[in-house]
Amino acid sequence: MLNPGYALVAALIWALSPIYYRGFLAKFDFLSFNLLRTSTAAAVLAFPALYLWDAAGLNYAFASGIITLACGDSLFLLSIRETGASVAAPVVYTYVLMIQLVGVTLGQVVPYTNFAAAVMVVAGVYILSKGGEGKPRAKGIVFAVTAGVIWTVGQEFIQASTDAGGSVGSIVFMRNFAAALALGGACLATRRFRSWPRGVGMKGYAVILGIIVSDLVVGSLLFVYSISVIGVALSVILTSLSPLLTQVFARALGKETPSTRDFMGGVLIVAALVLAVAF
């Protein structure tokens, strides 16, 4: 019997983490915070990665880390800061559909349902762009869409690294290590370390690091294991529920106040992702 629990727990983790990231971004610069994320994940994964070391495909994993985690995640964090997690998460997850549609340019046969899903995504993003009161959302949505495009490109490198026979632990470590190197260089070049927040305290850092590890380490490993148990398609469908869960939890926890229109846009996008992957 197939066990969807691993993917559902990953979806739950990935639904909650962006909500808390917005609060952290009120203290941290987005590049500095992304450096903290990736360097923490690399440090946690270093020992198991070295123990299970396999150099196959790590050049692709290195490239994926720079593209997906350093560039894509930085834009996603910017989007969270600008629009909130309940808007940024549904928009950035359109990358799942983008991956499907990339097959058109590669000469693959893409089901007609994917084109219907694309229309649903456009409608969902449009609804989200019009749902805000007060602060404009256009900039944050552009950041999220761009992050989705970058994640789409980065997924090709992840696929290449796994196809080369690399171990999961080594690949995940190398992605975070590469991103941390790139982000560290960027922070040094732009002197962002001077604006590192003060007064966070040990308890504050414990909470931050706990969220980071659950997101980049636990969530990622659960997702990869889920693929091995129930396959890629069902794993992606289940984890694609996380944007809608983000909206629900953001409102339930009192962190954000997504409107009825925001929920409509989120439901449209999640339904489009399920349609694209399931059929």
Backbone hydrogen bonds in HBPLUS format (Angstrom, degrees):
<---DONOR---> <-ACCEPTOR-->    atom                        ^
c    i                          cat <-CA-CA->   ^        H-A-AA   ^      H-
h    n   atom  resd res      DA  || num        DHA   H-A  angle D-A-AA Bond
n    s   type  num  typ     dist DA aas  dist angle  dist       angle   num
A0008-LEU N   A0004-PRO O   3.07 MM   4  6.27 158.3  2.12 156.1 163.0     1
A0009-VAL N   A0005-GLY O   2.91 MM   4  6.10 155.1  1.98 152.1 157.7     2
A0010-ALA N   A0006-TYR O   3.06 MM   4  6.31 157.7  2.11 144.8 151.2     3
A0011-ALA N   A0007-ALA O   2.86 MM   4  6.11 153.5  1.93 144.7 152.4     4
A0012-LEU N   A0008-LEU O   2.92 MM   4  6.16 150.6  2.01 142.1 150.0     5
A0013-ILE N   A0009-VAL O   2.93 MM   4  6.24 160.6  1.97 152.5 156.9     6
A0014-TRP N   A0010-ALA O   2.89 MM   4  6.11 169.3  1.91 155.4 158.3     7
A0015-ALA N   A0011-ALA O   2.86 MM   4  5.94 124.2  2.18 136.3 150.7     8
A0015-ALA N   A0012-LEU O   3.22 MM   3  5.03 135.4  2.43  90.8 103.3     9
A0016-LEU N   A0012-LEU O   3.13 MM   4  6.35 150.0  2.22 147.1 153.3    10
A0017-SER N   A0013-ILE O   3.02 MM   4  6.16 169.1  2.04 161.8 164.3    11
A0019-ILE N   A0016-LEU O   3.04 MM   3  5.49 128.5  2.32 111.9 125.2    12
A0021-TYR N   A0017-SER O   2.93 MM   4  6.13 147.6  2.03 150.1 160.6    13
A0022-ARG N   A0018-PRO O   3.30 MM   4  6.50 146.5  2.42 143.5 147.6    14
A0023-GLY N   A0020-TYR O   3.10 MM   3  5.35 120.4  2.47 102.3 115.9    15
A0024-PHE N   A0020-TYR O   3.13 MM   4  6.52 155.5  2.20 149.9 157.1    16
A0025-LEU N   A0021-TYR O   2.84 MM   4  6.06 149.9  1.93 153.2 161.6    17
A0026-ALA N   A0023-GLY O   3.20 MM   3  5.38 153.6  2.28 101.2 109.1    18
A0027-LYS N   A0024-PHE O   2.93 MM   3  5.53 156.7  1.99 113.9 121.4    19
A0028-PHE N   A0024-PHE O   2.94 MM   4  6.19 162.0  1.97 151.3 157.3    20
A0033-PHE N   A0029-ASP O   2.87 MM   4  6.07 158.5  1.92 159.3 165.9    21
A0034-ASN N   A0030-PHE O   3.01 MM   4  6.15 153.8  2.08 139.6 146.7    22
A0035-LEU N   A0031-LEU O   2.91 MM   4  6.15 149.4  2.01 145.3 154.0    23
A0036-LEU N   A0032-SER O   2.97 MM   4  6.27 152.3  2.05 143.3 150.8    24
A0037-ARG N   A0033-PHE O   2.91 MM   4  6.23 152.8  1.98 147.0 154.5    25
A0038-THR N   A0034-ASN O   2.99 MM   4  6.20 174.7  1.99 156.2 155.2    26
A0039-SER N   A0035-LEU O   2.93 MM   4  5.87 162.7  1.96 150.2 155.8    27
A0040-THR N   A0036-LEU O   3.08 MM   4  5.92 152.1  2.16 136.7 144.3    28
A0041-ALA N   A0037-ARG O   3.05 MM   4  6.30 164.8  2.07 150.8 155.1    29
A0042-ALA N   A0038-THR O   2.90 MM   4  6.05 157.9  1.95 144.2 150.7    30
A0043-ALA N   A0039-SER O   2.95 MM   4  6.08 154.2  2.02 141.6 148.4    31
A0044-VAL N   A0040-THR O   2.99 MM   4  6.25 160.2  2.03 152.9 157.9    32
A0045-LEU N   A0041-ALA O   2.99 MM   4  6.12 152.6  2.06 146.7 154.3    33
A0046-ALA N   A0042-ALA O   2.93 MM   4  5.78 118.1  2.32 139.5 153.4    34
A0049-ALA N   A0045-LEU O   2.92 MM   4  5.87 152.6  2.00 153.6 162.4    35
A0050-LEU N   A0046-ALA O   2.92 MM   4  6.10 156.5  1.98 152.5 158.3    36
A0051-TYR N   A0047-PHE O   2.93 MM   4  6.13 156.0  1.99 153.9 161.1    37
A0052-LEU N   A0048-PRO O   3.01 MM   4  6.11 149.2  2.10 140.6 147.8    38
A0053-TRP N   A0050-LEU O   3.36 MM   3  4.70 157.6  2.42 101.8  99.3    39
A0058-LEU N   A0055-ALA O   3.30 MM   3  5.60 169.7  2.31 128.7 127.4    40
A0060-TYR N   A0057-GLY O   3.19 MM   3  5.53 126.1  2.49 104.2 116.0    41
A0061-ALA N   A0057-GLY O   3.16 MM   4  6.50 153.5  2.24 143.5 151.6    42
A0062-PHE N   A0058-LEU O   2.84 MM   4  5.96 152.8  1.91 143.7 150.0    43
A0063-ALA N   A0059-ASN O   3.18 MM   4  6.42 160.4  2.22 141.4 145.8    44
A0064-SER N   A0060-TYR O   2.87 MM   4  6.09 157.4  1.92 148.7 155.7    45
A0065-GLY N   A0061-ALA O   2.91 MM   4  6.15 150.2  2.00 146.5 153.7    46
A0066-ILE N   A0062-PHE O   3.24 MM   4  6.59 158.9  2.29 149.8 153.9    47
A0067-ILE N   A0063-ALA O   2.97 MM   4  6.19 168.1  1.99 155.3 158.9    48
A0068-THR N   A0064-SER O   2.72 MM   4  5.54 157.3  1.77 149.4 155.9    49
A0069-LEU N   A0065-GLY O   3.04 MM   4  5.10 126.2  2.34 116.5 131.3    50
A0070-ALA N   A0065-GLY O   3.00 MM   5  6.43 156.8  2.06 158.6 165.6    51
A0071-CYS N   A0066-ILE O   3.11 MM   5  6.39 145.4  2.24 146.8 156.1    52
A0072-GLY N   A0067-ILE O   3.02 MM   5  6.33 155.9  2.08 145.3 153.1    53
A0073-ASP N   A0068-THR O   2.94 MM   5  6.40 136.2  2.13 145.5 159.1    54
A0075-LEU N   A0071-CYS O   3.19 MM   4  6.47 155.3  2.25 149.0 154.7    55
A0076-PHE N   A0072-GLY O   2.98 MM   4  6.29 151.1  2.06 146.1 155.1    56
A0077-LEU N   A0073-ASP O   2.86 MM   4  6.10 154.9  1.92 148.8 154.7    57
A0078-LEU N   A0074-SER O   3.02 MM   4  6.29 150.7  2.10 140.6 148.8    58
A0079-SER N   A0075-LEU O   2.90 MM   4  6.18 151.8  1.98 145.4 153.1    59
A0080-ILE N   A0076-PHE O   2.90 MM   4  6.23 155.7  1.96 149.5 156.0    60
A0081-ARG N   A0077-LEU O   2.96 MM   4  6.20 158.5  2.00 147.4 153.1    61
A0082-GLU N   A0078-LEU O   2.95 MM   4  6.19 148.0  2.05 144.9 153.8    62
A0083-THR N   A0079-SER O   2.83 MM   4  5.89 170.9  1.84 160.5 162.3    63
A0084-GLY N   A0080-ILE O   2.83 MM   4  4.49 140.8  1.98 120.7 130.6    64
A0087-VAL N   A0084-GLY O   3.33 MM   3  5.79 156.7  2.39 109.3 115.7    65
A0088-ALA N   A0084-GLY O   3.00 MM   4  6.14 174.4  2.01 159.5 160.5    66
A0089-ALA N   A0085-ALA O   3.00 MM   4  5.55 165.9  2.02 139.2 143.8    67
A0091-VAL N   A0087-VAL O   3.43 MM   4  6.57 163.9  2.45 150.2 154.8    68
A0092-VAL N   A0088-ALA O   2.93 MM   4  6.06 169.9  1.94 160.6 163.2    69
A0093-TYR N   A0089-ALA O   3.15 MM   4  6.19 150.2  2.24 149.9 157.0    70
A0094-THR N   A0091-VAL O   3.14 MM   3  5.69 162.6  2.17 114.4 118.5    71
A0095-TYR N   A0092-VAL O   3.23 MM   3  6.26 161.5  2.27 123.1 125.5    72
A0096-VAL N   A0093-TYR O   3.16 MM   3  6.00 165.2  2.18 121.2 123.3    73
A0097-LEU N   A0094-THR O   3.05 MM   3  5.42 125.1  2.36 106.3 118.3    74
A0098-MET N   A0094-THR O   3.03 MM   4  6.40 156.3  2.09 146.9 154.5    75
A0099-ILE N   A0095-TYR O   2.90 MM   4  6.12 154.4  1.97 150.5 154.5    76
A0100-GLN N   A0097-LEU O   2.99 MM   3  5.05 114.5  2.43  96.3 112.3    77
A0101-LEU N   A0097-LEU O   2.96 MM   4  6.30 155.7  2.02 154.3 161.1    78
A0102-VAL N   A0098-MET O   2.90 MM   4  6.10 134.0  2.11 146.9 158.9    79
A0103-GLY N   A0100-GLN O   3.29 MM   3  5.85 149.7  2.39 106.9 114.4    80
A0104-VAL N   A0101-LEU O   3.00 MM   3  5.62 156.2  2.05 115.2 121.4    81
A0105-THR N   A0102-VAL O   3.01 MM   3  5.54 123.3  2.34 111.9 123.9    82
A0108-GLN N   A0103-GLY O   2.74 MM   5  4.92 150.5  1.82 161.9 154.7    83
A0107-GLY N   A0104-VAL O   3.15 MM   3  5.23 161.7  2.18 106.3 110.0    84
A0114-ASN N   A0111-PRO O   3.01 MM   3  5.63 150.1  2.10 113.2 121.0    85
A0115-PHE N   A0112-TYR O   3.02 MM   3  5.39 130.9  2.27 106.4 118.5    86
A0116-ALA N   A0112-TYR O   3.26 MM   4  6.71 152.3  2.34 148.0 155.8    87
A0117-ALA N   A0113-THR O   2.85 MM   4  6.09 150.6  1.94 142.7 151.6    88
A0118-ALA N   A0114-ASN O   2.87 MM   4  6.12 143.4  2.01 137.7 147.5    89
A0119-VAL N   A0115-PHE O   3.16 MM   4  6.48 152.1  2.25 142.6 148.1    90
A0120-MET N   A0116-ALA O   3.06 MM   4  6.40 155.5  2.12 146.2 153.1    91
A0121-VAL N   A0117-ALA O   2.87 MM   4  6.16 150.7  1.95 149.0 157.1    92
A0122-VAL N   A0118-ALA O   3.01 MM   4  6.28 164.1  2.03 151.2 154.5    93
A0123-ALA N   A0119-VAL O   2.98 MM   4  6.21 160.1  2.02 148.2 153.9    94
A0124-GLY N   A0120-MET O   2.84 MM   4  6.04 155.0  1.90 145.0 152.4    95
A0125-VAL N   A0121-VAL O   2.84 MM   4  6.09 164.4  1.87 159.6 162.6    96
A0126-TYR N   A0122-VAL O   2.95 MM   4  6.09 157.0  2.00 145.3 152.2    97
A0127-ILE N   A0123-ALA O   2.95 MM   4  6.19 159.4  1.99 149.3 154.4    98
A0128-LEU N   A0124-GLY O   3.00 MM   4  6.26 159.4  2.05 147.6 153.2    99
A0129-SER N   A0125-VAL O   2.88 MM   4  6.10 147.9  1.98 146.0 155.2   100
A0130-LYS N   A0126-TYR O   3.19 MM   4  6.45 131.1  2.44 141.2 152.9   101
A0130-LYS N   A0127-ILE O   3.17 MM   3  5.28 138.6  2.35  98.5 109.8   102
A0131-GLY N   A0128-LEU O   3.26 MM   3  5.04 157.6  2.31  97.5 104.2   103
A0141-ILE N   A0137-ARG O   2.97 MM   4  6.13 159.8  2.01 164.3 170.9   104
A0142-VAL N   A0138-ALA O   2.95 MM   4  6.17 155.3  2.01 151.9 158.7   105
A0143-PHE N   A0139-LYS O   3.02 MM   4  6.33 156.6  2.07 149.7 156.1   106
A0144-ALA N   A0140-GLY O   3.01 MM   4  6.28 154.6  2.08 142.8 149.5   107
A0145-VAL N   A0141-ILE O   2.89 MM   4  6.11 165.1  1.91 155.2 158.4   108
A0146-THR N   A0142-VAL O   2.96 MM   4  6.04 163.5  1.98 149.1 154.1   109
A0147-ALA N   A0143-PHE O   2.89 MM   4  6.09 152.2  1.97 144.4 152.6   110
A0148-GLY N   A0144-ALA O   2.94 MM   4  6.21 151.3  2.02 144.8 152.7   111
A0149-VAL N   A0145-VAL O   2.99 MM   4  6.36 150.6  2.07 147.6 155.2   112
A0150-ILE N   A0146-THR O   2.99 MM   4  6.27 161.1  2.02 150.8 155.6   113
A0151-TRP N   A0147-ALA O   2.83 MM   4  6.07 158.8  1.87 151.9 158.2   114
A0152-THR N   A0148-GLY O   2.98 MM   4  6.18 146.6  2.10 140.7 149.7   115
A0153-VAL N   A0149-VAL O   3.17 MM   4  6.58 154.0  2.24 147.7 153.2   116
A0154-GLY N   A0150-ILE O   2.91 MM   4  6.19 163.4  1.94 153.0 158.2   117
A0155-GLN N   A0151-TRP O   2.91 MM   4  6.10 142.1  2.05 146.4 155.0   118
A0156-GLU N   A0153-VAL O   3.14 MM   3  5.62 137.6  2.33 108.1 118.4   119
A0157-PHE N   A0154-GLY O   3.08 MM   3  5.33 126.9  2.37 101.7 114.7   120
A0158-ILE N   A0154-GLY O   3.13 MM   4  6.54 149.7  2.22 146.7 155.6   121
A0159-GLN N   A0155-GLN O   2.92 MM   4  6.17 161.2  1.96 150.6 155.0   122
A0160-ALA N   A0156-GLU O   2.99 MM   4  6.20 150.7  2.08 137.0 145.3   123
A0161-SER N   A0157-PHE O   2.92 MM   4  6.15 151.1  2.01 144.1 151.3   124
A0162-THR N   A0158-ILE O   3.03 MM   4  6.33 158.5  2.07 152.7 157.7   125
A0163-ASP N   A0159-GLN O   2.87 MM   4  6.01 155.8  1.93 147.8 155.4   126
A0164-ALA N   A0160-ALA O   3.05 MM   4  6.18 134.9  2.26 136.3 147.0   127
A0166-GLY N   A0161-SER O   3.42 MM   5  6.11 161.4  2.46 159.7 156.9   128
A0165-GLY N   A0162-THR O   3.00 MM   3  5.26 157.8  2.05 106.6 113.6   129
A0171-ILE N   A0167-SER O   3.01 MM   4  6.20 159.0  2.05 153.4 159.6   130
A0172-VAL N   A0168-VAL O   2.94 MM   4  6.13 170.3  1.95 159.0 160.9   131
A0173-PHE N   A0169-GLY O   3.02 MM   4  6.11 161.4  2.06 145.9 151.6   132
A0174-MET N   A0170-SER O   2.92 MM   4  6.01 165.6  1.94 146.4 150.8   133
A0175-ARG N   A0171-ILE O   2.98 MM   4  6.16 156.1  2.04 150.2 156.2   134
A0176-ASN N   A0172-VAL O   3.26 MM   4  6.50 165.1  2.29 147.6 150.5   135
A0177-PHE N   A0173-PHE O   2.81 MM   4  6.01 159.3  1.85 156.3 163.5   136
A0178-ALA N   A0174-MET O   2.86 MM   4  5.91 165.1  1.88 148.3 152.0   137
A0179-ALA N   A0175-ARG O   3.09 MM   4  6.25 160.0  2.13 143.7 149.5   138
A0180-ALA N   A0176-ASN O   2.88 MM   4  6.04 157.3  1.93 146.4 152.7   139
A0181-LEU N   A0177-PHE O   2.99 MM   4  6.26 156.4  2.05 148.9 154.9   140
A0182-ALA N   A0178-ALA O   3.03 MM   4  6.30 166.0  2.05 152.0 155.2   141
A0183-LEU N   A0179-ALA O   2.83 MM   4  5.99 165.9  1.85 154.7 159.1   142
A0184-GLY N   A0180-ALA O   2.78 MM   4  5.78 152.6  1.86 143.5 151.7   143
A0185-GLY N   A0181-LEU O   3.01 MM   4  6.22 159.5  2.06 147.6 152.5   144
A0186-ALA N   A0182-ALA O   3.00 MM   4  6.26 154.6  2.06 144.2 151.5   145
A0187-CYS N   A0183-LEU O   2.84 MM   4  6.04 157.8  1.89 149.7 155.4   146
A0188-LEU N   A0184-GLY O   2.94 MM   4  6.16 154.5  2.01 147.3 154.3   147
A0189-ALA N   A0185-GLY O   2.91 MM   4  6.06 162.3  1.94 148.5 153.7   148
A0190-THR N   A0186-ALA O   3.01 MM   4  6.12 148.7  2.11 143.7 151.5   149
A0192-ARG N   A0187-CYS O   2.94 MM   5  4.99 146.8  2.05 141.7 148.0   150
A0191-ARG N   A0188-LEU O   3.26 MM   3  4.96 157.6  2.32  96.6 103.1   151
A0194-ARG N   A0191-ARG O   3.37 MM   3  6.00 158.7  2.42 110.1 115.2   152
A0195-SER N   A0192-ARG O   2.97 MM   3  5.50 151.4  2.06 112.6 120.6   153
A0196-TRP N   A0193-PHE O   3.19 MM   3  5.22 161.0  2.22 110.0 109.7   154
A0205-TYR N   A0201-GLY O   3.00 MM   4  6.27 161.4  2.03 151.8 156.6   155
A0206-ALA N   A0202-MET O   2.87 MM   4  6.06 148.0  1.97 145.7 155.2   156
A0207-VAL N   A0203-LYS O   3.14 MM   4  6.44 154.6  2.21 147.6 152.4   157
A0208-ILE N   A0204-GLY O   3.06 MM   4  6.33 166.3  2.08 150.1 154.0   158
A0209-LEU N   A0205-TYR O   2.80 MM   4  5.89 171.9  1.81 154.1 156.5   159
A0210-GLY N   A0206-ALA O   2.98 MM   4  5.99 147.6  2.09 136.9 146.1   160
A0211-ILE N   A0207-VAL O   3.07 MM   4  6.35 157.6  2.12 152.3 156.8   161
A0212-ILE N   A0208-ILE O   3.00 MM   4  6.26 160.0  2.04 149.9 156.1   162
A0213-VAL N   A0209-LEU O   2.90 MM   4  6.05 168.1  1.91 151.7 154.3   163
A0214-SER N   A0210-GLY O   3.07 MM   4  6.19 159.3  2.11 143.5 149.5   164
A0215-ASP N   A0211-ILE O   3.00 MM   4  6.15 146.8  2.12 143.5 152.5   165
A0216-LEU N   A0212-ILE O   2.87 MM   4  6.01 159.3  1.91 168.5 167.3   166
A0217-VAL N   A0213-VAL O   2.98 MM   4  5.10 144.1  2.11 127.9 137.5   167
A0218-VAL N   A0213-VAL O   2.99 MM   5  6.40 159.6  2.03 154.7 160.9   168
A0219-GLY N   A0214-SER O   2.82 MM   5  5.87 147.0  1.93 140.6 150.7   169
A0221-LEU N   A0217-VAL O   2.99 MM   4  6.09 165.7  2.01 152.3 156.4   170
A0222-LEU N   A0218-VAL O   2.92 MM   4  6.07 159.3  1.97 153.3 159.3   171
A0223-PHE N   A0219-GLY O   2.99 MM   4  6.14 154.3  2.06 145.7 152.6   172
A0224-VAL N   A0220-SER O   3.01 MM   4  6.26 163.3  2.04 151.1 155.2   173
A0225-TYR N   A0221-LEU O   2.93 MM   4  6.08 161.3  1.96 146.7 152.3   174
A0226-SER N   A0222-LEU O   2.82 MM   4  5.95 150.5  1.90 143.0 151.8   175
A0227-ILE N   A0223-PHE O   3.04 MM   4  6.35 149.6  2.14 146.8 154.0   176
A0228-SER N   A0224-VAL O   3.27 MM   4  6.66 148.8  2.38 141.4 149.1   177
A0228-SER N   A0225-TYR O   3.05 MM   3  5.10 117.7  2.45  94.7 109.9   178
A0229-VAL N   A0225-TYR O   3.11 MM   4  6.41 130.7  2.36 140.3 153.8   179
A0229-VAL N   A0226-SER O   3.04 MM   3  5.02 132.9  2.27  95.3 108.7   180
A0230-ILE N   A0226-SER O   2.78 MM   4  5.86 173.8  1.79 167.4 167.0   181
A0231-GLY N   A0227-ILE O   2.92 MM   4  4.31 135.0  2.12 114.2 122.0   182
A0235-SER N   A0231-GLY O   3.27 MM   4  6.21 152.3  2.35 139.1 147.3   183
A0236-VAL N   A0232-VAL O   2.86 MM   4  6.02 160.7  1.90 159.8 164.5   184
A0237-ILE N   A0233-ALA O   3.00 MM   4  6.24 158.4  2.04 148.7 155.0   185
A0238-LEU N   A0234-LEU O   3.00 MM   4  6.16 166.4  2.02 149.8 152.7   186
A0239-THR N   A0235-SER O   2.99 MM   4  6.17 165.3  2.01 150.2 154.5   187
A0240-SER N   A0236-VAL O   2.88 MM   4  5.86 132.7  2.11 140.1 152.2   188
A0241-LEU N   A0238-LEU O   3.21 MM   3  5.64 161.6  2.24 108.0 113.3   189
A0242-SER N   A0239-THR O   3.12 MM   3  5.68 166.1  2.14 114.2 118.6   190
A0245-LEU N   A0241-LEU O   3.10 MM   4  6.37 159.4  2.15 152.2 158.6   191
A0246-THR N   A0242-SER O   2.77 MM   4  5.97 144.7  1.89 148.6 158.2   192
A0247-GLN N   A0243-PRO O   3.23 MM   4  6.60 152.2  2.31 142.5 147.9   193
A0248-VAL N   A0244-LEU O   3.08 MM   4  6.44 161.6  2.12 149.6 154.3   194
A0249-PHE N   A0245-LEU O   2.82 MM   4  5.98 172.5  1.82 158.1 159.8   195
A0250-ALA N   A0246-THR O   2.83 MM   4  5.82 156.0  1.89 146.5 153.9   196
A0251-ARG N   A0247-GLN O   3.18 MM   4  6.34 155.4  2.24 144.5 149.7   197
A0252-ALA N   A0248-VAL O   2.92 MM   4  6.11 163.9  1.94 149.5 154.9   198
A0253-LEU N   A0249-PHE O   2.81 MM   4  5.77 159.2  1.85 150.8 154.8   199
A0255-LYS N   A0250-ALA O   2.95 MM   5  5.13 129.5  2.21 151.3 162.3   200
A0256-GLU N   A0250-ALA O   3.08 MM   6  5.14 167.7  2.10 124.9 124.4   201
A0254-GLY N   A0251-ARG O   3.12 MM   3  5.08 151.1  2.21  99.5 108.4   202
A0262-ASP N   A0259-SER O   3.05 MM   3  4.99 117.3  2.46  92.1 107.4   203
A0263-PHE N   A0259-SER O   3.05 MM   4  6.46 155.4  2.11 150.3 156.1   204
A0264-MET N   A0260-THR O   2.98 MM   4  6.28 150.5  2.07 144.7 153.1   205
A0265-GLY N   A0261-ARG O   2.98 MM   4  6.29 160.7  2.01 151.7 155.7   206
A0266-GLY N   A0262-ASP O   2.90 MM   4  6.17 159.6  1.94 150.5 156.5   207
A0267-VAL N   A0263-PHE O   2.85 MM   4  6.01 160.0  1.89 150.9 155.8   208
A0268-LEU N   A0264-MET O   3.03 MM   4  6.23 159.5  2.07 148.9 154.2   209
A0269-ILE N   A0265-GLY O   3.11 MM   4  6.34 160.6  2.15 148.5 153.1   210
A0270-VAL N   A0266-GLY O   2.98 MM   4  6.17 170.0  1.99 154.6 157.3   211
A0271-ALA N   A0267-VAL O   2.90 MM   4  5.96 163.5  1.93 150.0 155.1   212
A0272-ALA N   A0268-LEU O   2.95 MM   4  6.11 148.0  2.06 140.8 149.9   213
A0273-LEU N   A0269-ILE O   2.96 MM   4  6.28 152.1  2.04 149.5 156.7   214
A0274-VAL N   A0270-VAL O   3.01 MM   4  6.32 162.1  2.05 153.6 157.7   215
A0275-LEU N   A0271-ALA O   2.94 MM   4  6.09 158.2  1.98 144.8 151.3   216
A0276-ALA N   A0272-ALA O   2.89 MM   4  6.07 154.4  1.95 146.8 153.5   217
A0277-VAL N   A0273-LEU O   3.08 MM   4  6.26 154.8  2.15 148.6 154.1   218
A0278-ALA N   A0274-VAL O   2.84 MM   4  5.70 158.3  1.89 150.9 157.5   219
A0279-PHE N   A0275-LEU O   3.37 MM   4  5.98 152.1  2.45 137.5 141.2   220
